[in-house]
Amino acid sequence: MLSALALAALVFSRPRLHTSLERHGPGSRVHQLLRVVDAVIAVLDVITLATIGAAAIAITLSREGPEALFTPESVRVWVMEHGFLILLIVAIAYLVYRLLRSALPNIVESSMSSRGKSRRAREDLSRRVQTLSGALATVAAIVIVLAAAFMVLSEIGVDVTPLLATAGVAGIAIGFGAQSLIKDMVNGLFILLEDQYNKGDVVKVAGITGVVEDVALKRTILRDLDGIVHSIPNGEITTASNYTKQYARVNLDVPVAYGEDLDHSINVINRVGQEMAKDPAWAPKIRSAPQSLGVNKFGDSGVEIKVLGDTKPMMQWEVSREFRLRIKKAFDQEGIEIPWPHVKLYHGERAPRPRVICPSCNYGNSQGSKFCAQCGAPLEKTLPPDNA
């Protein structure tokens, strides 16, 4: 008991020591001191755990005696009385885990359907069942392993009551030292219970957007568009944006030049949306045809027309790309200009240049002339015109 309390004190004091030392500011000395403190605490942790283990072994040996444990007869009797039972416990635990792992998807799916979620899209339901069954299988594995371990310890003669008390104190100590882990698991539990996102969804969490590859109590794994896998602790997730929850939406701004007829342009946009929604290749992906909501903005180069339409989950990007392609082709056929940035340079009115006046005929020659262009007389002086 004292050893367990000592372990709790060591685990609890470690973050406080780090905080107090880091207040002195960064530096090589502080870093070295932190390393020394970590090493000392690690050594004390090992010593304390070894003491707890030695105490457990001493309790076992004190009941039956060391000479009674290692004789051939005692080994045979122990195997006959306890060995087969231990193997049976392990086998039953493994079978129970396998049965739960195979039955959990059906149990979860039936429970969700019984709660009025049978109308949900089949793809969403499948992802939800996969996510919940995976998390529940992990929890079930932990519970089964712990239960089997305590049953085995009890069968070999170890009193599990002190171990349970020690585990409780050690759990409290670990809880103080691993608050971030507890935060991750609690937040992950709420993510699963509230159905914020599931495997296969496209989400944005902790500033990262990608496809959810796995959701557990501790972390969420995303794969972004570049193929990079991100492992995000659930405790860092404060806002989760799900792009594929039940349905998705096409949200576009179609630019049109200022000189075009806006009513005609809107009619062309709506026509393209209706044609795409009736296309057999795209109709299964579209829930409501993309259509114009009117003028959204006066841009620098043209007028922007807002277009919205609902699609099946994860289909919004594919539908948006096809819609842009069809809009470009339709605008080209109708002669509707899609604007791009234009720049006009204005130099102002050019000022008249000084003229060279001929002294003989008063003809105004261009600047730099040496002979008059009308009479051929040499030019002796340069005079500006009257309106210069």
N, C-alpha and C positions, 0 to 999 in steps of 0.2 A: 504493500500500500504506500509506504514511504517512497519507494522507487517510482511508482506511478505518479505520485505528487511531484517528485523531483523532475520527471520527464515533462509534466505539464508546466512546471515553472520555467524550464529551459525553453520550451517551444513558445511560451507566452512572452518571455523576456527578449527573445531574439529580435522581433521587429521593433521593439522599443529601443533597444541598443542601436540598431541601424538608424532609426530616426534621430536619436540624440547625437550620434556621431556625424550624420550628414548635415546637421545644422551648422557645423563648423565650416562648411563650404567645401567645394571640391579641391582635391589636392592629392599628391602622391602619398603623403603620410596618412591621410585619412583613409585612402584606398587600402594601403597596407594594413592599417589597424583593423579595418573591416574584414580583411582576409584572415587576420589572426583570430579575431572574435569568432568568425564562422568556423574556423578549424577547431578552436577550443570547444565550442558548443557541440560540434559534430562528435568530437572525442567523448564528451560527457554523455551525449545521447547514446553512443555505442555502449559505454560502460553501464549506463542505466538499463538499457534493454538487455544486456548480458546478465545483469543482476536479476531482472525479472525472470528471464529464462532459467537461470540457475535455481531460483526459488521454486519455479514450477517443477523442475526435475527433482529437486530435493524433496518436494512434497510427495512425488510419485515413489521415489526410492525409499522414503521413510516408512511407507505403508507395507511394502512387500519385501524390502531388503534387496541389496544388489546381488547376493548369491542365489536368490530365488528367481532372478530374472533371466539369467544367462545359462542355466543348465539345460541339457538336451531334453530332459523330461518336462521341465517348465515351459520350454519353447513349444513342445508338442501339445501340451495341455492348453497353452495360450492360443495356439493356432486353432485347435479344435473348438475351444470355447469362445474365442473372440475373433480370430482371423477370418473365418468364413462369414461371420456376421458383418465385419467391417467391409469385406468385399461386396456383400449383399447391399449394404448401405450405399457404397459408391456406385454400384450398378443401378440401383433404384433411382439415385439422384440423377445419374446420367440419362436414364430412360425418361424420367419426369421432365427433364430439361428439353430433350428432343421432342417429346409429345407436346409440351407447351409451345415450343418454337414452331411446330408445324400447325398447331391448332389456333394459335393466337390470331393470324390473319382472318380466319373465318369468324372467330368470336368477335373481333373488333368490327368487322363488316356487318355482322348481324346486329350488334348493339347500336351501331350508328344508324342502320336502317330502321330499327325499332324506335329511334328517337325522332323520327320524322325527317331524316336526311336522305330518304330513298330517291327523291327527285333531283338530287344533285347530279351534276355531270359525271359520267362514268369515269372519265380521266381524273377528275379531282378526287373522287371517292377512292380510286385505286392508289393514288399518291398518298392520301391521308391514311389509308389502311397500312400501307407499307411503312410509313414513318412511325405511326403509333406501335405497330407490332414489333418493329426493330427496337424501339426504346423499351417497351415492356419486356421483350426477351432479354435485354441487358439487365434490367432490374431483377427479373426472375432468376437469371443465372447467379447474380450476387447473393440473393436470398437462399437459393438452393445450396450453393457452395458453403455459405456460413452455417446453415442448418446441418449439412452433412459433416462439416468439420467438428462442430460441437458434439454431434452424436458419436463420431469416431473417438474424440478425446474422452468422452464419458465412457465409452466401451473399453478403452485401454486402461481405465482406472484413474484418470485425471479428474479431479473435482473442478467442474466448470464454473461453480459459483464464484470463487475468487477471480477466475479469469474473466467472467462477465463484469465483475466490479472493476477490475483493472482495465478492461476494454472500455467501460463507460468513462472512467477518468481519462484514459488516453484519448478517447474520442472527443471529450471536452477540450483537452489540450490541443489536439489536432485542429479542432474547430476554431480555436483562437488563433492558431498560427496559419491556418489556411482559409481565411475569410473570403479570399477571392474565389477559391474553389467552391465554397458553399454558395456564394453569390451566383457563380456560373450555373450551378446545378438548380438553384431555385428559379433563376430566370429561364433556364431551359425547360423546367417543368411547366411554367406558365406559357411558354411558347407552344408547347405540345398541347396543353389543355385548351388554350384559347384558339388553337388552329390558325396561328398567324401565318405559317407557311409550311410546306411539306416538300418531300423529295420531288425533284423535277420542276419545281416552281422557279420562276425568274424573279429575284428579289434584289433589293438594295438595303444592305445592313452595314453599319459601321463605315459608311462612305464607299462601299464596294458593291458593284453590281455583277451578278452572275447567276448561273443555274445552281440550285441547291442539290448537291450530291449526297449529303448525309446530314441528319439532324439528330443529335444526342443530347443528353442532359448537360454535358459540359461544353460542347462546342458545335458550331455549324460550319460545314465545309462547302465553299462555293468554288465554281470554276467560271472564270470570266471569259470574255469573247476572244482573248488571246490564248486561251487554254491554260492560264495560270490558275493553280489551285490555292485557295486562301482558306486557312483554318482560323476561325474567328471565335474567341471565347464568348459564350452567351452573356456573361456579365457586362460586356462592352456594348451590347445591343440595346440601345434606348429607343430607337425608332426603326421599325421594319416596314419597308415599302414593297408590297407584293404586286408585280405587274401582271400576274396571271391568275388572279382570284376570281373564279366563277366565269368572268368574261373579260375581254380586253376592248380597247377602243383605238380607232384611227383618229388622230388629231393632227390636221395639216393646215397650213396657211399657203394657199395657192396665189402667187403674185400675178397681177395683170397690169399691163401698161396703162398709163393715165389716159391715153387717147382711145382706148377701146370702149365698146359698149358694155357696161357692167351687167345689164340684164341678160344680154345674149351670152356673156361669159358664164354667168351663174347657171343659165339653162344648159349650156354645154357640160358644165361640171356635174350637174344633177343627172343629165342623160348618161354620162360615162359611169356614174355610180350605179344607176339602175341596170345598165347593161352588164356591169361586172357582177352584180348580185344575182342576175338571171343566168349567168354563165355556168354550165354544169361543173366546170373545173374549179370554180371559186364559190359557188353557192353554199357548199357544206362548211366553208370556213367563215362565212359572213352571217351575222345575226340581223343586222339592219344595214341597208345600203348607205354608203357614204353620200352625204348631201351637204349642200351649202347652207350655212346659217346667216349669210349676209357679209357685208363689208366689216372686216375686223380692224384694219389699220391702214392709214395713209403712210406708206413707206417713203424712203428717199428716192426710189426709182420707179415705184408703182403702187398699185392698190392691192392689199392682201385680203383674200376672201377666205373665211374660216370654213373648214370642212370637218365634219364629225361622222363617225359610223362605228357600230359595235361589231366585234368579231368573236370567234371562239378563243379560248385562252391560248396564248403563245402564237396566235396567227396575225397579230396586229402589224408586225414588222413586214411579214411577207405580203400581206394585203396592201400595205402602204407603198411598198416598192412597185407592185403591179399597178396600183392606182396612179402613181406619178408617171409611169411609162405611158399609160393610156391617155392621161391628160395631155402629155406632150404631143402625142400623135394627133389627138383631137384638135388641139389648138393649132397645130400646123395645117390641118385640113381646113379649118375655119378661118385661117388667117389672123388668129388672135396672137398678139405679141406678148411673150413672156419677158418682162424687163430685166435688164442688167444695169449695173452702175454706169452712168454717162457723166462725162466731164466736158464742159464747154469753156474755152478760154477766150476772154475778151480783152483785147489790147487797147481799146479806146480809139478815138479819131486821130488819124495821122496829121501832125502839124505840117504846114507848107514849108518846103526847104527854100533857103535864100537863092535868088537868081542872079546871074551875072549879066548886067545890062551893057549892050553894045553902045559905045559913044557915038557911032555913026548913024545907026538906024533905030536905036532904042529897043532892040529886040532882046527879050529875056532869055538868055542861054542857061543851060544846066550848070550846076556848080562844078568847078574844076576845068571848064572849057577855056582854051587859049585863043580860039578864033571864033568869030560869030558864025552861027549856023545859017544865017540868012544872007549877009553881005560879004562874009569872009574877012572882015576887018579884024585886026588883032585887038584882043580885049586887054585893056590897061588897068581897069579897076573893077571891084566887086561891090555892088550895091544891093541891099535887101529890097524885096518888093514892098509896095506900100502897105499891104495887108499882112506882113510877116509878123 
